[in-house]
Amino acid sequence: MSQSVFLLNYFANMKALIYVTIFIIFLSSCSSSRKVTAVATTTNAKEIRSTVVIKKKVPAYKVNTGKITPDEVVTYAESLAGIRYTYGGTSISKGFDCSGLVNFVFGHFNIAVPRISWQFTNAGMEVPIADSRRGDIILFSGHDVNSGVVGHLGIIISNEKGNIEFIHSAERGGVMISEMNSYFIPRFVKVNRVFLPDK
């Protein structure tokens, strides 16, 4: 009798564990389609200073945006939210890595930009992060904060009183909107403006 009770309790616990596991998987699978930040804490742009030292010499890259507006580019980028991350990816069907997303979004408007993250180092004109605006490119080092190379990037979608939001393709979650937080701040390199007035 006691063995039967033991087995019933065992299977009841296993069933509960399976339900909890399915629920957790469901929650994590939804994360790529909503706004996600790596850590909940955000910091105002006026307080952010880059501590990353770029070691790689990268030539300047002029981006010709023509008559396309930053809002057109950002609105199109936002329409891609939720598409999966794929290393080396450059398409809606296969997914994007970070530079693949930026390259694809600008390419949609026939604007030539670099394909590889580090090539964006001197693309456009550097501006203070506190002055960043919709359509600017935000650059980060990759996983290794001390790499000295740009390894991640995104497109700024808003700067509301110093609270920066940008869209990017991340390994966990794919194309998403993030805020500056304790993960991104140590990796922050700079902001480049590619939408420049004609001179």
C-alpha positions as CSV (number, residue, x, y, z in Angstrom):
1,M,0.0,0.0,0.0
2,S,2.7,2.4,1.0
3,Q,4.5,1.7,-2.3
4,S,1.4,2.6,-4.3
5,V,1.1,5.9,-2.4
6,F,4.8,6.6,-3.1
7,L,4.3,6.0,-6.8
8,L,1.2,8.2,-7.0
9,N,3.0,11.0,-5.3
10,Y,6.0,10.6,-7.5
11,F,4.0,10.8,-10.7
12,A,2.0,13.7,-9.4
13,N,5.2,15.6,-8.7
14,M,6.6,14.7,-12.1
15,K,3.4,16.0,-13.8
16,A,3.7,19.3,-11.9
17,L,7.3,19.6,-12.9
18,I,6.5,19.0,-16.6
19,Y,3.8,21.8,-16.5
20,V,6.2,24.2,-14.9
21,T,8.9,23.4,-17.5
22,I,6.4,24.0,-20.4
23,F,5.3,27.3,-18.8
24,I,8.9,28.5,-18.6
25,I,9.6,27.5,-22.2
26,F,6.4,29.4,-23.3
27,L,7.5,32.5,-21.5
28,S,11.0,32.5,-22.9
29,S,9.7,31.9,-26.4
30,C,7.6,35.1,-26.2
31,S,10.6,37.2,-25.2
32,S,11.8,38.0,-28.8
33,S,8.5,39.6,-29.7
34,R,8.4,42.2,-26.9
35,K,10.7,44.8,-25.6
36,V,13.5,43.2,-23.7
37,T,16.4,44.5,-21.7
38,A,19.3,42.4,-20.4
39,V,19.0,44.0,-17.0
40,A,16.1,46.1,-15.7
41,T,18.2,49.1,-14.6
42,T,18.7,51.9,-17.0
43,T,21.0,55.0,-16.9
44,N,20.5,58.4,-18.3
45,A,22.6,59.2,-21.4
46,K,24.1,62.3,-19.7
47,E,25.8,60.0,-17.3
48,I,27.2,57.6,-19.8
49,R,30.9,57.8,-20.8
50,S,32.7,55.3,-23.1
51,T,35.5,53.5,-21.4
52,V,36.2,51.3,-24.4
53,V,39.6,51.9,-26.1
54,I,39.4,51.2,-29.9
55,K,42.6,49.4,-30.9
56,K,41.8,48.7,-34.6
57,K,42.4,51.5,-37.1
58,V,39.3,51.8,-39.3
59,P,39.0,54.2,-42.2
60,A,36.2,56.7,-42.4
61,Y,33.1,55.6,-44.2
62,K,30.7,58.2,-45.7
63,V,27.1,57.2,-45.8
64,N,24.9,58.8,-48.5
65,T,21.3,58.8,-47.2
66,G,19.9,60.9,-50.1
67,K,16.4,62.0,-49.4
68,I,15.5,59.2,-47.0
69,T,14.6,60.3,-43.5
70,P,15.7,58.8,-40.2
71,D,12.1,58.1,-39.4
72,E,11.6,56.0,-42.5
73,V,14.6,53.9,-41.7
74,V,13.7,53.4,-38.0
75,T,10.0,52.7,-38.7
76,Y,11.1,49.9,-41.2
77,A,13.6,48.5,-38.6
78,E,10.8,48.4,-36.0
79,S,8.7,46.4,-38.4
80,L,11.3,43.6,-38.2
81,A,11.1,43.1,-34.4
82,G,10.8,39.5,-33.4
83,I,12.8,38.0,-36.3
84,R,15.3,35.5,-35.0
85,Y,19.0,36.0,-34.6
86,T,21.3,34.1,-37.0
87,Y,25.1,34.6,-37.0
88,G,26.0,36.0,-40.4
89,G,22.3,36.4,-41.2
90,T,21.1,39.2,-43.6
91,S,17.6,38.3,-44.5
92,I,14.0,38.1,-43.1
93,S,13.7,34.5,-43.9
94,K,17.0,33.3,-42.4
95,G,17.4,35.9,-39.6
96,F,19.9,38.6,-38.8
97,D,23.0,39.2,-36.8
98,C,23.5,42.8,-35.5
99,S,25.3,44.2,-38.5
100,G,23.2,42.2,-40.9
101,L,20.1,43.9,-39.6
102,V,21.5,47.4,-39.9
103,N,22.9,46.6,-43.4
104,F,19.5,45.1,-44.5
105,V,17.5,48.0,-43.1
106,F,19.6,50.7,-44.8
107,G,19.8,48.5,-48.0
108,H,16.0,48.4,-48.1
109,F,16.3,52.2,-49.0
110,N,19.3,51.7,-51.3
111,I,21.7,53.2,-48.8
112,A,25.1,51.6,-48.8
113,V,26.5,50.9,-45.3
114,P,29.2,48.5,-44.1
115,R,28.3,44.8,-43.6
116,I,30.6,44.0,-40.6
117,S,30.3,45.5,-37.2
118,W,33.9,46.9,-36.9
119,Q,33.5,48.6,-40.3
120,F,30.9,51.0,-38.7
121,T,33.5,52.4,-36.3
122,N,34.0,55.6,-38.3
123,A,30.8,55.5,-40.5
124,G,29.2,58.9,-40.4
125,M,30.0,61.6,-37.8
126,E,30.4,60.9,-34.0
127,V,28.0,62.7,-31.8
128,P,27.7,62.7,-28.0
129,I,25.3,60.0,-26.8
130,A,23.3,62.6,-24.9
131,D,22.6,64.3,-28.3
132,S,21.7,61.1,-30.1
133,R,18.5,60.9,-32.0
134,R,16.3,58.6,-34.1
135,G,18.3,57.0,-36.9
136,D,21.8,57.3,-35.3
137,I,24.0,54.2,-35.1
138,I,25.0,53.1,-31.6
139,L,28.2,51.0,-31.3
140,F,29.4,48.6,-28.6
141,S,32.2,46.2,-28.1
142,G,31.2,42.6,-28.3
143,H,31.1,40.1,-25.4
144,D,34.7,40.9,-24.5
145,V,34.6,44.5,-23.1
146,N,38.4,44.8,-23.6
147,S,38.5,43.6,-27.2
148,G,39.1,47.1,-28.5
149,V,36.9,46.4,-31.5
150,V,33.3,47.2,-32.3
151,G,31.4,43.9,-32.1
152,H,27.8,45.0,-31.7
153,L,25.6,47.8,-33.0
154,G,22.0,49.0,-33.3
155,I,19.9,51.9,-34.5
156,I,18.7,54.4,-32.0
157,I,14.9,54.7,-32.1
158,S,14.5,57.3,-29.3
159,N,16.2,59.6,-26.9
160,E,13.6,60.8,-24.4
161,K,15.3,63.1,-21.9
162,G,18.4,61.0,-22.0
163,N,16.7,57.6,-21.9
164,I,18.0,55.8,-25.0
165,E,16.2,53.0,-26.8
166,F,17.7,51.2,-29.8
167,I,16.8,48.3,-32.1
168,H,19.3,45.6,-32.7
169,S,19.6,41.8,-33.3
170,A,20.7,40.0,-30.2
171,E,21.8,36.3,-29.8
172,R,19.0,35.9,-27.2
173,G,15.8,37.2,-28.6
174,G,16.6,38.2,-32.1
175,V,15.5,41.7,-33.4
176,M,14.4,43.6,-30.3
177,I,14.3,47.0,-28.7
178,S,16.6,47.6,-25.7
179,E,17.6,50.3,-23.4
180,M,21.0,51.3,-22.1
181,N,21.6,49.2,-19.0
182,S,24.3,47.6,-16.9
183,Y,25.1,45.1,-19.7
184,F,25.4,47.7,-22.5
185,I,27.0,50.7,-20.7
186,P,30.4,49.0,-20.1
187,R,30.5,48.0,-23.8
188,F,29.4,51.4,-25.2
189,V,31.8,52.8,-27.8
190,K,30.1,55.7,-29.4
191,V,27.2,57.0,-31.5
192,N,27.6,57.8,-35.1
193,R,25.2,60.1,-37.1
194,V,24.8,59.0,-40.7
195,F,21.9,61.3,-41.5
196,L,23.9,64.5,-42.1
197,P,22.8,67.8,-43.7
198,D,24.2,68.4,-47.2
199,K,27.4,70.6,-47.2
